[in-house]
């Protein structure tokens, strides 16, 4: 059986030569960096990270410092996608509060510099852990990393958005209704072949919307491989990839994290069917208890609907990647494999919808 986590790590880890489709004007970027990035001094070496399904991401290295650049891809884009300016806004606010994110340096909204909007942040040293099973670790090490992951999400959801200057970072109210509508539109915009389970979910999800929760900063893609962990311990050095962040119900984020426990290792690197106790990995119940205690929020009471929603949303995201594969604009060589996950995710989502009363 192919280990999808190992395949993903090979596909995403490290850097490579810049894809010709996403080549930058190095001289123009060097001039912009000199004018906008504190203490910048070239010469500049540019490589592209292998990851970054959505927004092409680059490593910028100078003799004295290393940076990361995230940009909008060129070409025709789905509405509201690739909002690198929003990423810059949220990490700037969180960095000021001491939350673990990369230091943001500057945002460029002038498409004339490298061809599309981008921002530059510090490169954080650490390790990205791709395999939820955390092979080669002792049970205590695994538990500590999973607990640090839960704590980082709980800490994010403790912030009052208005108190840190993010009161207008998302629309107030009707979060799940708007999200179901958004991902339905995104899915339909990228649909290639009909998937019956997706059509059933599109009809079912609006009928079972959960009660409105408190508005918090929602990351939108909070999972282990979007964390930069310390090289020698369980500390979260930086939470990465804020493209889907907004204001909304924190239970959306938390239940999205929990889908790692309900999917098998053959689909999206899941944990279902594994001996969690032997591995030292906390159970869903333990994770719910820890999150609730640290965040001060109530545990979700409608987990089946939330699981159906999150798996539907993930299927819609993967369908968007499939659409970019079709159109030739996908930013990662691993995009084809991701696109193949749409149907398995849709079927998993429908199984939870049935448990929720569909």
Rosetta silent file (secondary structure, phi, psi, omega in degrees, C-alpha in Angstrom):
SEQUENCE: XXXXXXXXXXXXXXXXXXXXXXXXXXXXXXXXXXXXXXXXXXXXXXXXXXXXXXXXXXXXXXXXXXXXXXXXXXXXXXXXXXXXXXXXXXXXXXXXXXXXXXXXXXXXXXXXXXXXXXXXXXXXXXXXXXXXXXXXXXXXXXXXXXXXXXXXXXXXXXXXXXXXXXXXXXXXXXXXXXXXXXXXXXXXXXXXXXXXXXXXXXXXXXXXXXXXXXXXXXXXXXXXXXXXXXXXXXXXXXXXXXXXXXXXXXXXXXXXXXXXXXXXXXXXXXXXXXXXXXXXXXXXXXXXXXXXXXXXXXXXXXXXXXXXXXXXXXXXXXXXXXXXXXXXXXXXXXXXXXXXXXXXXXXXXXXXXXXXXX
SCORE:     score description
SCORE:     0.000 S_00000001
   1 L     0.000  133.906  179.548    0.000    0.000    0.000 S_00000001
   2 L   -72.137  133.527  176.881    1.353    3.430   -0.900 S_00000001
   3 L   -87.459  104.323 -174.890    2.030    5.691    2.061 S_00000001
   4 H   -63.912  -32.327  178.936    0.390    8.937    0.963 S_00000001
   5 H   -65.268  -41.609  178.027    2.111   10.922    3.708 S_00000001
   6 H   -64.462  -42.912  177.355    5.522    9.773    2.499 S_00000001
   7 H   -60.048  -43.787 -179.381    4.560   10.600   -1.078 S_00000001
   8 H   -62.978  -42.542 -179.526    3.350   14.033    0.018 S_00000001
   9 H   -61.386  -43.059  179.418    6.542   14.723    1.941 S_00000001
  10 H   -63.545  -36.973 -177.112    8.647   13.828   -1.084 S_00000001
  11 H   -75.691  -34.515 -170.902    6.493   16.022   -3.307 S_00000001
  12 H  -101.409  -27.147 -171.165    6.280   19.047   -1.015 S_00000001
  13 L   -72.750  145.142  173.851    9.462   19.168    1.082 S_00000001
  14 L    78.668 -169.375 -176.675   12.348   21.397    0.156 S_00000001
  15 E  -123.738  169.156  177.466   12.861   23.671   -2.815 S_00000001
  16 E  -147.307  174.755  173.296   13.508   23.364   -6.526 S_00000001
  17 L   -58.964  148.854 -177.573   14.354   25.566   -9.454 S_00000001
  18 L   -65.915  129.800  175.360   11.610   28.094  -10.111 S_00000001
  19 L   -57.105  130.315 -179.714    8.877   26.780  -12.408 S_00000001
  20 H   -54.515  -29.605  178.819    9.088   28.762  -15.678 S_00000001
  21 H   -66.407  -23.943 -174.086    5.372   29.569  -15.350 S_00000001
  22 H  -119.874   24.272 -179.408    6.078   31.362  -12.063 S_00000001
  23 L   -63.757  143.132 -178.848    9.464   32.933  -12.802 S_00000001
  24 L  -104.135  155.489  170.141   10.087   36.272  -11.092 S_00000001
  25 L   -81.139   97.850 -172.012   11.818   39.407  -12.331 S_00000001
  26 H   -63.334  -38.098 -179.607   14.785   39.065   -9.987 S_00000001
  27 H   -66.176  -42.990  179.173   16.134   42.568  -10.593 S_00000001
  28 H   -65.382  -40.559  178.604   12.748   44.168   -9.937 S_00000001
  29 H   -65.199  -40.761  178.563   12.258   42.079   -6.797 S_00000001
  30 H   -59.802  -43.098  178.240   15.732   42.999   -5.534 S_00000001
  31 H   -63.972  -42.219 -179.682   14.928   46.701   -5.931 S_00000001
  32 H   -65.525  -42.945  179.214   11.586   46.287   -4.164 S_00000001
  33 H   -60.831  -42.707 -179.915   13.165   44.338   -1.284 S_00000001
  34 H   -61.671  -32.818 -177.466   15.803   47.029   -0.816 S_00000001
  35 H   -85.390  -23.344 -169.300   13.089   49.667   -0.575 S_00000001
  36 H  -123.968  -14.904 -175.921   10.591   47.809    1.631 S_00000001
  37 L  -108.802  119.738 -176.706   12.284   45.095    3.727 S_00000001
  38 L   -56.081  130.649  174.917   14.137   46.210    6.826 S_00000001
  39 L    65.381   16.150  178.564   17.913   45.506    6.756 S_00000001
  40 L   -68.228  137.681  173.749   17.692   43.784    3.361 S_00000001
  41 L  -150.184  123.111  179.271   20.965   43.434    1.480 S_00000001
  42 L   -76.332 -171.815    6.538   21.528   41.322   -1.633 S_00000001
  43 L   -73.095  161.471 -172.556   22.616   39.505   -3.666 S_00000001
  44 L  -112.755  130.688  173.590   19.424   37.488   -3.826 S_00000001
  45 E  -112.772  131.704 -174.463   19.050   33.789   -4.623 S_00000001
  46 E  -120.528  130.105  170.795   15.528   32.538   -5.433 S_00000001
  47 E  -133.314  160.217 -179.044   14.158   29.003   -5.344 S_00000001
  48 E  -106.126  134.740  174.573   10.567   27.756   -5.306 S_00000001
  49 E   -68.422  144.155  179.395    9.168   25.572   -2.542 S_00000001
  50 L   -67.946  -29.762  178.534    7.804   22.268   -3.792 S_00000001
  51 L   -78.672 -166.187 -179.453    4.634   22.772   -1.748 S_00000001
  52 L    88.262   67.361  179.882    2.058   25.496   -2.173 S_00000001
  53 L   -57.926  -32.341 -167.643   -0.837   23.929   -4.070 S_00000001
  54 L  -106.985  -62.568 -179.203   -2.515   27.307   -4.357 S_00000001
  55 L  -102.382  117.945  177.835   -0.168   30.273   -3.986 S_00000001
  56 L   -54.696  135.685 -172.455    3.329   29.799   -5.416 S_00000001
  57 E  -128.308  135.036 -171.684    5.822   30.159   -2.577 S_00000001
  58 E  -125.045  149.055  170.519    9.501   31.018   -2.882 S_00000001
  59 E   -98.660  124.947  178.050   12.611   30.894   -0.723 S_00000001
  60 E  -112.078  119.819 -176.494   14.634   34.104   -0.921 S_00000001
  61 E  -120.709  131.833  172.631   18.186   33.803    0.418 S_00000001
  62 L  -121.739  170.544  178.629   20.741   36.568    0.921 S_00000001
  63 L   -58.596  -25.984 -174.946   24.146   36.403    2.624 S_00000001
  64 L  -111.430  -10.537 -175.352   22.616   37.726    5.851 S_00000001
  65 L  -160.341  164.415  176.102   19.012   36.514    5.984 S_00000001
  66 E  -130.180  141.425 -175.914   16.399   34.189    4.488 S_00000001
  67 E  -132.095  168.350  172.332   12.839   35.094    3.580 S_00000001
  68 E  -125.117  134.802  176.842    9.693   33.514    2.152 S_00000001
  69 E  -115.078  129.770  175.422    7.636   35.124   -0.615 S_00000001
  70 E  -117.119  131.592 -177.623    4.000   34.168   -1.244 S_00000001
  71 E  -132.538  158.311  167.742    2.306   35.430   -4.394 S_00000001
  72 L   -69.562  138.565  174.275   -0.944   35.186   -6.273 S_00000001
  73 L   -70.574  152.025  175.051   -0.538   32.874   -9.262 S_00000001
  74 L   -72.918  167.482  174.924   -0.881   34.510  -12.660 S_00000001
  75 L    98.993 -176.517 -179.899   -3.847   33.814  -14.908 S_00000001
  76 L   -75.315  128.930 -174.724   -7.614   33.607  -14.449 S_00000001
  77 L  -121.678  155.183  174.747   -8.480   32.801  -10.822 S_00000001
  78 L   -65.464  147.872  178.390  -11.580   31.731   -8.928 S_00000001
  79 L   -58.017  136.870  175.565  -13.385   34.567   -7.149 S_00000001
  80 L    71.609    0.373 -179.708  -12.044   35.307   -3.635 S_00000001
  81 L   -86.823  161.418  172.281   -9.199   32.782   -3.981 S_00000001
  82 L    63.189   39.900 -174.962   -5.462   33.421   -3.494 S_00000001
  83 L   -83.803   75.328 -177.520   -5.946   36.381   -1.144 S_00000001
  84 H   -67.220  -25.007  176.401   -2.326   36.913   -0.136 S_00000001
  85 H   -66.025  -35.256  176.763   -3.169   40.394    1.145 S_00000001
  86 H   -69.231  -39.297  175.468   -5.497   38.822    3.706 S_00000001
  87 H   -55.608  -46.707 -178.160   -2.747   36.410    4.753 S_00000001
  88 H   -62.410  -40.736  179.905   -0.464   39.372    5.358 S_00000001
  89 H   -61.157  -47.078 -174.476   -3.121   41.192    7.385 S_00000001
  90 H   -73.191  -39.727 -179.669   -3.808   38.300    9.755 S_00000001
  91 H   -70.978  -28.026  175.996   -0.204   37.268   10.375 S_00000001
  92 H   -64.692  -44.851  179.433    0.702   40.912   11.026 S_00000001
  93 H   -65.858  -42.255 -177.381   -1.986   41.170   13.713 S_00000001
  94 H   -72.163  -38.224  178.047   -1.093   37.824   15.294 S_00000001
  95 H   -60.026  -38.215  179.391    2.668   38.433   15.218 S_00000001
  96 H   -64.548  -22.975  179.872    2.092   41.631   17.183 S_00000001
  97 L   -94.041    0.186 -179.480    0.369   39.537   19.877 S_00000001
  98 L    84.056    9.126  177.199    3.205   37.019   20.151 S_00000001
  99 L   -73.095  146.050 -175.113    1.282   34.222   18.437 S_00000001
 100 L   -72.595   93.547  171.569    3.573   31.805   16.548 S_00000001
 101 L  -137.073  161.901  176.521    3.610   33.049   12.959 S_00000001
 102 L   -66.452  146.399  177.623    6.453   34.114   10.700 S_00000001
 103 L   -65.614  122.729  177.397    7.495   37.750   11.011 S_00000001
 104 E   -84.197  138.663  179.715    5.785   39.688    8.187 S_00000001
 105 E  -104.030  -57.246 -175.924    7.917   42.288    6.406 S_00000001
 106 E  -161.788  152.772  177.682    5.952   43.899    3.589 S_00000001
 107 E  -113.314  136.806  176.285    3.049   43.494    1.157 S_00000001
 108 E  -117.520  115.160  178.856    3.228   44.511   -2.505 S_00000001
 109 L   -97.144    1.308 -178.843   -0.092   45.178   -4.255 S_00000001
 110 L   -88.205  107.645 -179.710    1.583   46.466   -7.437 S_00000001
 111 L   -62.621  -16.100 -176.943    1.300   43.746  -10.097 S_00000001
 112 L   -72.688  -13.573 -176.176    4.033   45.520  -12.050 S_00000001
 113 L   -76.385  -57.452  179.680    6.852   44.324   -9.781 S_00000001
 114 L  -126.440    4.959  176.844    6.740   40.552  -10.389 S_00000001
 115 L   108.185  -12.923  175.874    3.420   40.129  -12.205 S_00000001
 116 L  -163.334  164.870  179.058    1.046   39.632   -9.282 S_00000001
 117 L   -60.302  145.977  178.608    0.443   40.665   -5.670 S_00000001
 118 E  -156.422  166.517  169.477    2.835   39.181   -3.078 S_00000001
 119 E  -139.687  161.438 -178.599    4.191   39.534    0.427 S_00000001
 120 E  -122.554  135.318  177.036    7.472   38.730    2.134 S_00000001
 121 E  -135.443  169.451  177.547    7.942   37.220    5.588 S_00000001
 122 E   -68.904  149.169  170.593   10.811   35.729    7.548 S_00000001
 123 L   -86.200  124.026 -178.742   11.779   32.121    6.937 S_00000001
 124 L   -93.772  129.789  177.871   11.230   30.192   10.168 S_00000001
 125 L   -80.454  140.309  178.815   13.644   27.371   10.932 S_00000001
 126 L   162.077 -161.162 -178.291   12.105   24.086   12.026 S_00000001
 127 E  -129.482  141.866  172.623   10.539   20.890   10.743 S_00000001
 128 L  -102.662  125.377 -176.741    7.240   20.172    9.032 S_00000001
 129 L   -99.709  110.199 -171.727    5.799   16.808   10.088 S_00000001
 130 L   -88.421  -28.754 -173.044    3.849   15.320    7.201 S_00000001
 131 L  -101.892  115.140 -178.545    2.870   11.926    8.563 S_00000001
 132 L   -59.153  -22.835  179.079    0.290   11.980   11.364 S_00000001
 133 L   -74.416  -13.973  179.143    1.641    8.633   12.581 S_00000001
 134 L    47.997   61.454 -177.247    4.972   10.412   13.347 S_00000001
 135 L   -60.888  146.157  178.080    7.131    7.397   12.481 S_00000001
 136 L    84.772   -1.322  179.942   10.368    6.924   14.400 S_00000001
 137 L  -101.702  158.191  172.918    9.148    8.763   17.494 S_00000001
 138 L   -80.149  154.431  179.357    8.451    7.512   20.988 S_00000001
 139 H   -51.905  -40.946 -178.917    4.817    7.571   22.212 S_00000001
 140 H   -64.890  -35.731  177.902    5.552   10.449   24.613 S_00000001
 141 H   -66.191  -43.167  178.610    7.015   12.512   21.762 S_00000001
 142 H   -61.078  -46.335 -179.212    3.939   11.929   19.623 S_00000001
 143 H   -59.524  -44.170 -178.530    1.596   12.907   22.416 S_00000001
 144 H   -61.835  -38.326  179.404    3.525   16.110   23.100 S_00000001
 145 H   -69.855  -43.715  178.014    3.342   17.139   19.442 S_00000001
 146 H   -63.580  -38.156  178.381   -0.386   16.436   19.167 S_00000001
 147 H   -67.982  -38.526  177.733   -1.018   18.366   22.389 S_00000001
 148 H   -64.358  -37.293  176.181    1.037   21.307   21.117 S_00000001
 149 H   -61.375  -48.103  179.270   -1.049   21.271   17.926 S_00000001
 150 H   -61.647  -43.069 -178.977   -4.291   21.364   19.928 S_00000001
 151 H   -63.586  -39.558 -179.526   -2.964   24.128   22.181 S_00000001
 152 H   -63.587  -38.971  177.823   -1.946   26.287   19.217 S_00000001
 153 H   -70.101  -43.449  177.984   -5.458   26.118   17.781 S_00000001
 154 H   -59.261  -41.592  179.692   -7.065   26.765   21.175 S_00000001
 155 H   -64.783  -37.930  176.221   -4.788   29.785   21.668 S_00000001
 156 H   -61.006  -41.015 -176.086   -5.794   31.184   18.278 S_00000001
 157 H   -78.721   -5.347  175.099   -9.457   30.887   19.211 S_00000001
 158 H   -78.829  -22.432 -177.082   -8.928   32.739   22.484 S_00000001
 159 L   -68.951  135.082  167.419   -8.306   36.034   20.670 S_00000001
 160 L   -83.588  114.164 -175.486  -11.115   38.562   20.466 S_00000001
 161 H   -54.198  -39.703 -178.329  -10.724   39.737   16.849 S_00000001
 162 H   -64.053  -32.240 -176.833  -11.796   43.291   17.676 S_00000001
 163 H   -71.261  -19.658 -179.164   -9.163   43.537   20.405 S_00000001
 164 H  -117.461   23.104  172.597   -6.321   42.886   17.950 S_00000001
 165 L    80.692   20.976 -177.674   -7.555   45.022   15.058 S_00000001
 166 L  -118.557   26.822 -177.758   -9.333   42.302   13.055 S_00000001
 167 L   -63.228  -26.022 -178.860  -12.984   43.221   13.626 S_00000001
 168 L  -105.514   21.511 -176.994  -13.477   43.703    9.872 S_00000001
 169 L   -79.295  -12.091  177.770  -11.533   40.598    8.798 S_00000001
 170 L  -157.368  165.419  178.882  -14.738   38.700    8.018 S_00000001
 171 L   -77.471  141.073  179.298  -18.470   39.212    7.716 S_00000001
 172 L   -78.009  142.079  170.913  -20.453   38.882   10.951 S_00000001
 173 L    77.525  160.161  175.085  -23.019   36.119   11.399 S_00000001
 174 L    53.330   39.049 -172.681  -24.313   33.176    9.349 S_00000001
 175 H   -59.625  -53.320 -176.093  -20.820   31.720    9.099 S_00000001
 176 H   -66.040  -37.092  177.783  -21.695   28.145    8.198 S_00000001
 177 H   -61.453  -43.621  179.826  -24.429   29.193    5.770 S_00000001
 178 H   -67.803  -38.544  179.773  -21.991   31.460    3.961 S_00000001
 179 H   -67.100  -43.008  177.029  -19.265   28.832    3.951 S_00000001
 180 H   -59.802  -43.346  177.793  -21.539   26.129    2.552 S_00000001
 181 H   -63.111  -41.985 -178.597  -22.593   28.578   -0.146 S_00000001
 182 H   -63.305  -47.997 -175.415  -19.025   29.591   -0.887 S_00000001
 183 H   -74.874  -24.774  171.340  -17.679   26.069   -1.253 S_00000001
 184 H   -63.580  -45.689  179.324  -20.701   25.004   -3.286 S_00000001
 185 H   -64.807  -42.922  179.736  -19.902   27.787   -5.747 S_00000001
 186 H   -62.768  -40.899  178.552  -16.196   26.964   -5.767 S_00000001
 187 H   -63.425  -48.020 -178.147  -16.966   23.297   -6.400 S_00000001
 188 H   -62.677  -35.000 -179.638  -19.405   24.076   -9.203 S_00000001
 189 H   -67.556  -22.826 -177.618  -16.913   26.468  -10.801 S_00000001
 190 H  -112.074    1.560 -173.852  -14.330   23.660  -10.996 S_00000001
 191 L   -59.164  135.553  178.144  -16.631   20.663  -11.544 S_00000001
 192 L  -111.679  -63.379  175.509  -15.412   18.230  -14.180 S_00000001
 193 L  -115.806  142.511 -179.878  -17.462   15.039  -13.780 S_00000001
 194 L   -60.840  138.958  175.401  -20.635   14.818  -11.651 S_00000001
 195 L  -122.242  108.687 -173.017  -20.156   13.311   -8.188 S_00000001
 196 H   -55.740  -39.218 -178.701  -23.546   12.210   -6.759 S_00000001
 197 H   -63.270  -36.198  178.186  -22.420   12.524   -3.125 S_00000001
 198 H   -66.081  -39.948  178.449  -21.414   16.145   -3.654 S_00000001
 199 H   -64.421  -38.760  177.692  -24.829   16.935   -5.131 S_00000001
 200 H   -66.445  -40.265  179.654  -26.527   15.303   -2.123 S_00000001
 201 H   -65.476  -39.084  179.068  -24.314   17.236    0.299 S_00000001
 202 H   -60.681  -34.221  177.274  -25.081   20.510   -1.466 S_00000001
 203 H   -79.095  -36.496 -172.705  -28.783   19.825   -0.818 S_00000001
 204 H   -80.188  -45.034 -168.612  -28.344   18.483    2.736 S_00000001
 205 H   -58.532  -41.263  179.534  -25.858   20.787    4.452 S_00000001
 206 H   -63.571  -19.656 -177.337  -27.964   23.999    4.386 S_00000001
 207 H   -80.688  -18.540 -174.424  -30.806   22.126    6.130 S_00000001
 208 H  -120.381   30.958 -175.996  -28.799   21.221    9.252 S_00000001
 209 L   -56.959  134.657 -179.546  -26.813   24.376   10.018 S_00000001
 210 L   -74.403  164.393  175.443  -25.550   24.426   13.632 S_00000001
 211 L   -59.612  150.997 -177.930  -26.331   27.235   16.081 S_00000001
 212 L   -68.171  129.185  176.447  -24.199   30.333   15.660 S_00000001
 213 L   -97.794  178.792  179.030  -20.992   30.297   17.726 S_00000001
 214 L   -68.581  146.994  178.660  -18.792   33.212   18.798 S_00000001
 215 E   -77.043  123.444  178.451  -16.827   34.970   16.066 S_00000001
 216 E  -135.535  171.089  173.841  -13.151   34.065   16.274 S_00000001
 217 E   -73.710  120.205  179.628  -10.170   33.992   13.919 S_00000001
 218 E  -106.310  123.015 -179.048  -10.587   30.823   11.865 S_00000001
 219 L   -68.698  -46.190  176.251   -7.417   29.544   10.172 S_00000001
 220 L    96.909  -17.654  179.203   -9.301   27.447    7.641 S_00000001
 221 L  -152.220   45.731 -173.454   -6.666   24.747    7.071 S_00000001
 222 L   -81.447  110.826  179.807   -5.298   23.981   10.531 S_00000001
 223 L  -155.203  168.398 -170.507   -3.474   20.638   10.450 S_00000001
 224 H   -57.829  -41.848 -175.830   -0.128   19.208   11.453 S_00000001
 225 H   -80.641    6.976  167.389    1.654   19.814    8.150 S_00000001
 226 H  -105.580   19.011  174.456    0.732   23.509    8.284 S_00000001
 227 E  -116.301  137.020  169.756    2.777   23.884   11.469 S_00000001
 228 E   -96.241  111.401 -177.680    6.498   24.570   11.629 S_00000001
 229 E   -94.742  153.970  175.274    7.661   22.634   14.679 S_00000001
 230 L   -58.474  148.068 -178.802   10.923   23.127   16.575 S_00000001
 231 L   -67.046  -26.089 -171.752   13.711   20.881   15.341 S_00000001
 232 L  -124.926   21.488 -179.503   14.348   19.435   18.790 S_00000001
 233 L  -172.782 -175.796 -175.491   11.003   19.488   20.581 S_00000001
 234 L   -90.118    9.664 -176.267    7.210   19.763   20.382 S_00000001
 235 L   -73.403  139.189  174.751    7.025   23.566   20.280 S_00000001
 236 E   -83.801  112.725  179.435    5.075   25.218   17.450 S_00000001
 237 E   -80.904  -35.799  179.798    7.447   27.755   15.903 S_00000001
 238 E  -160.755  138.444  169.092    4.956   29.052   13.317 S_00000001
 239 E   -89.894  128.672 -172.710    1.472   28.342   11.994 S_00000001
 240 L  -106.452  165.811  167.279    1.659   28.459    8.190 S_00000001
 241 L    60.146   78.664 -176.448   -0.676   29.034    5.231 S_00000001
 242 L   -98.943   18.892 -173.794   -3.345   31.541    6.252 S_00000001
 243 L   -58.804  -35.610 -175.451   -4.946   31.845    2.817 S_00000001
 244 L   -95.546    8.701 -175.879   -8.349   30.529    3.949 S_00000001
 245 L   -70.883  151.714  178.931   -8.470   32.439    7.232 S_00000001
 246 E  -165.675 -171.704  168.544  -11.428   34.624    8.153 S_00000001
 247 E   -96.878  138.142 -179.345  -13.703   35.392   11.100 S_00000001
 248 E  -179.335 -164.228 -177.266  -16.140   32.645   11.901 S_00000001
 249 E   -77.839  121.235 -178.355  -17.210   29.843   14.155 S_00000001
 250 H   -61.181  -22.681  178.775  -14.170   28.248   15.857 S_00000001
 251 H   -65.135  -22.532  175.579  -15.903   24.851   15.739 S_00000001
 252 H   -64.844  -46.298  177.887  -15.293   24.857   11.978 S_00000001
 253 H   -63.856  -47.430 -174.192  -11.538   24.970   12.587 S_00000001
 254 H   -66.794  -42.672  179.855  -11.585   22.496   15.447 S_00000001
 255 H   -69.824  -28.930  174.043  -13.737   19.917   13.693 S_00000001
 256 H   -63.317  -42.244  176.345  -11.548   20.261   10.594 S_00000001
 257 H   -58.408  -38.884 -174.942   -8.564   19.307   12.732 S_00000001
 258 H   -71.476  -15.528 -179.665  -10.465   16.246   13.971 S_00000001
 259 H   -65.157  -18.395  174.604  -11.026   14.790   10.494 S_00000001
 260 H   -59.868  -27.036 -179.546   -7.474   13.474   10.754 S_00000001
 261 H   -82.700  -21.103 -172.135   -8.826   10.924   13.235 S_00000001
 262 H  -104.945  -10.090  175.975  -11.729    9.723   11.059 S_00000001
 263 L   -96.548  145.212  178.816  -10.030    9.268    7.693 S_00000001
 264 E   -74.619  164.253  179.191   -7.903    6.172    7.008 S_00000001
 265 L   -58.775  -21.301 -179.578   -4.172    6.428    6.248 S_00000001
 266 L   -81.075   -9.467  179.778   -4.954    5.870    2.558 S_00000001
 267 L  -126.757  114.553  175.396   -7.006    9.098    2.360 S_00000001
 268 L    53.452   33.859  170.158   -5.459   12.430    3.307 S_00000001
 269 L    60.565   48.458 -176.337   -3.005   10.854    5.764 S_00000001
 270 L   -87.122  177.413 -176.632   -5.627    9.834    8.352 S_00000001
 271 L  -114.089   -5.106 -174.263   -5.444    7.898   11.626 S_00000001
 272 E   -57.818  135.933  177.432   -8.606    5.787   11.465 S_00000001
 273 L    87.356   -4.227 -179.693   -8.041    2.144   12.345 S_00000001
 274 L   -90.793  158.528  177.982   -4.672    2.687   14.032 S_00000001
 275 L   -84.734   89.496 -175.176   -3.811    1.778   17.631 S_00000001
 276 H   -63.224  -38.198 -179.142   -3.680    5.298   19.028 S_00000001
 277 H   -61.435  -44.099  179.081   -2.851    4.160   22.549 S_00000001
 278 H   -65.646  -35.518  179.599    0.212    2.254   21.363 S_00000001
 279 H   -75.763  -20.274 -176.369    1.306    5.213   19.256 S_00000001
 280 L    86.315   10.174 -177.456    0.808    7.651   22.131 S_00000001
 281 L   -86.465  129.565  178.306   -1.595    9.784   20.066 S_00000001
 282 L   -58.562  149.525  175.914   -4.483   11.364   22.021 S_00000001
 283 L   -77.708  171.503  174.518   -7.992   10.190   21.149 S_00000001
 284 H   -58.517  -44.543 -178.271  -10.696   12.466   19.770 S_00000001
 285 H   -61.056  -42.855  178.747  -12.271   12.623   23.238 S_00000001
 286 H   -65.507  -38.071 -179.944   -8.969   13.637   24.849 S_00000001
 287 H   -67.765  -41.319  176.557   -8.381   16.241   22.146 S_00000001
 288 H   -60.604  -45.047 -179.044  -11.875   17.683   22.602 S_00000001
 289 H   -63.287  -43.710 -178.273  -11.355   17.914   26.369 S_00000001
 290 H   -66.796  -43.775  179.873   -7.948   19.601   26.051 S_00000001
 291 H   -61.255  -47.000 -177.724   -9.153   22.084   23.436 S_00000001
 292 H   -62.331  -42.170 -178.569  -12.241   23.061   25.433 S_00000001
 293 H   -65.438  -39.540 -175.337  -10.252   23.556   28.638 S_00000001
 294 H   -82.123  -35.104 -177.159   -7.596   25.733   26.989 S_00000001
 295 H   -82.626  -24.346 -173.810   -9.834   27.738   24.647 S_00000001
 296 L    78.249   10.942 -179.355  -12.645   28.326   27.131 S_00000001
 297 L  -105.036  154.752  179.047  -15.151   27.282   24.452 S_00000001
 298 L   -73.080  146.362  176.842  -17.752   24.549   24.609 S_00000001
 299 L   -67.389  151.066 -179.031  -17.050   21.277   22.846 S_00000001
 300 L   -65.654  139.333  179.868  -19.020   20.690   19.625 S_00000001
 301 L  -104.584   -4.216 -176.776  -22.372   18.991   20.085 S_00000001
 302 L  -131.208   56.389 -170.479  -23.118   18.188   16.428 S_00000001
 303 H   -64.135  -33.238 -179.260  -19.877   16.570   15.351 S_00000001
 304 H   -63.811  -44.045  177.059  -21.377   14.431   12.561 S_00000001
 305 H   -63.056  -42.708 -179.306  -22.705   17.494   10.701 S_00000001
 306 H   -63.226  -39.109  177.691  -19.411   19.297   11.271 S_00000001
 307 H   -65.759  -43.378  178.321  -17.455   16.338    9.921 S_00000001
 308 H   -59.971  -44.950  179.312  -19.721   16.169    6.856 S_00000001
 309 H   -60.654  -48.152 -175.919  -19.263   19.902    6.287 S_00000001
 310 H   -67.433  -38.420  177.687  -15.481   19.810    6.624 S_00000001
 311 H   -68.767  -37.120  173.586  -15.052   16.798    4.357 S_00000001
 312 H   -60.733  -47.036  179.398  -17.351   18.447    1.797 S_00000001
 313 H   -60.801  -43.302  178.906  -15.286   21.623    2.022 S_00000001
 314 H   -64.630  -39.385  176.008  -12.055   19.672    1.630 S_00000001
 315 H   -62.070  -39.742  179.098  -13.488   17.879   -1.402 S_00000001
 316 H   -65.764  -39.216  176.911  -14.409   21.270   -2.891 S_00000001
 317 H   -62.583  -45.654  178.533  -10.867   22.549   -2.300 S_00000001
 318 H   -63.673  -33.856  177.113   -9.434   19.447   -3.979 S_00000001
 319 H   -66.506  -36.212  175.226  -11.870   19.952   -6.858 S_00000001
 320 H   -60.913  -40.417  176.595  -10.508   23.464   -7.266 S_00000001
 321 H   -65.324  -39.816  176.615   -7.033   21.961   -7.565 S_00000001
 322 H   -60.247  -38.715  177.408   -8.410   19.459  -10.096 S_00000001
 323 H   -63.625  -37.348  178.649   -9.752   22.398  -12.086 S_00000001
 324 H   -72.228  -32.833  172.931   -6.330   24.009  -12.095 S_00000001
 325 H   -60.111  -46.598  179.007   -4.774   20.722  -13.234 S_00000001
 326 H   -59.429  -40.451 -175.372   -7.266   20.733  -16.125 S_00000001
 327 H   -86.918   -6.122  178.979   -6.477   24.369  -16.934 S_00000001
 328 L    79.634   20.203 -178.191   -2.709   23.958  -16.571 S_00000001
 329 L  -115.138    8.512  179.338   -2.357   26.425  -13.686 S_00000001
 330 L   -64.410  138.604 -173.825   -1.771   24.066  -10.717 S_00000001
 331 L   -91.705    1.224 -176.523    1.231   25.219   -8.668 S_00000001
 332 L  -137.327  141.297  177.154    2.388   21.801   -7.472 S_00000001
 333 L   -66.419  -18.977 -179.035    3.459   18.606   -9.155 S_00000001
 334 L   -86.486    1.756 -174.777    1.484   16.759   -6.480 S_00000001
 335 H   -62.782  -34.526 -178.734   -1.753   18.431   -7.576 S_00000001
 336 H   -61.726  -43.601  178.516   -2.850   15.483   -9.735 S_00000001
 337 H   -63.633  -40.908  177.672   -2.783   13.151   -6.713 S_00000001
 338 H   -62.058  -41.143 -179.137   -4.734   15.690   -4.666 S_00000001
 339 H   -60.864  -31.880 -179.141   -7.347   15.978   -7.408 S_00000001
 340 L   -70.251  -12.079 -176.456   -7.965   12.235   -7.227 S_00000001
 341 H   -84.591   -5.547 -174.597   -9.096   12.567   -3.621 S_00000001
 342 H   -58.838  -51.857 -176.450  -12.300   14.454   -4.431 S_00000001
 343 H   -64.723  -47.268  176.353  -14.556   11.386   -4.781 S_00000001
 344 H   -58.153  -39.117  178.861  -13.253    9.509   -1.673 S_00000001
 345 H   -67.136  -40.491  178.612  -13.659   12.683    0.390 S_00000001
 346 H   -62.250  -41.452  179.225  -17.191   13.253   -0.951 S_00000001
 347 H   -66.847  -40.588  176.878  -18.166    9.713   -0.034 S_00000001
 348 H   -63.187  -41.135  178.647  -16.703   10.083    3.463 S_00000001
 349 H   -61.244  -43.183 -178.444  -18.588   13.367    3.888 S_00000001
 350 H   -66.208  -32.955  178.215  -21.872   11.746    2.856 S_00000001
 351 H   -62.637  -37.191  176.783  -21.351    8.917    5.380 S_00000001
 352 H   -74.156  -34.160  176.696  -21.239   11.527    8.158 S_00000001
 353 H   -61.685  -38.562  177.186  -24.229   13.347    6.682 S_00000001
 354 H   -64.286  -39.704  175.440  -26.198   10.122    6.952 S_00000001
 355 H   -64.010  -31.608 -179.062  -25.198    9.826   10.631 S_00000001
 356 L   -81.890   -0.066  174.713  -26.343   13.420   11.091 S_00000001
 357 L   112.348    9.375 -179.649  -29.802   12.556    9.785 S_00000001
 358 L   -67.306    0.000    0.000  -29.587   12.900    6.004 S_00000001
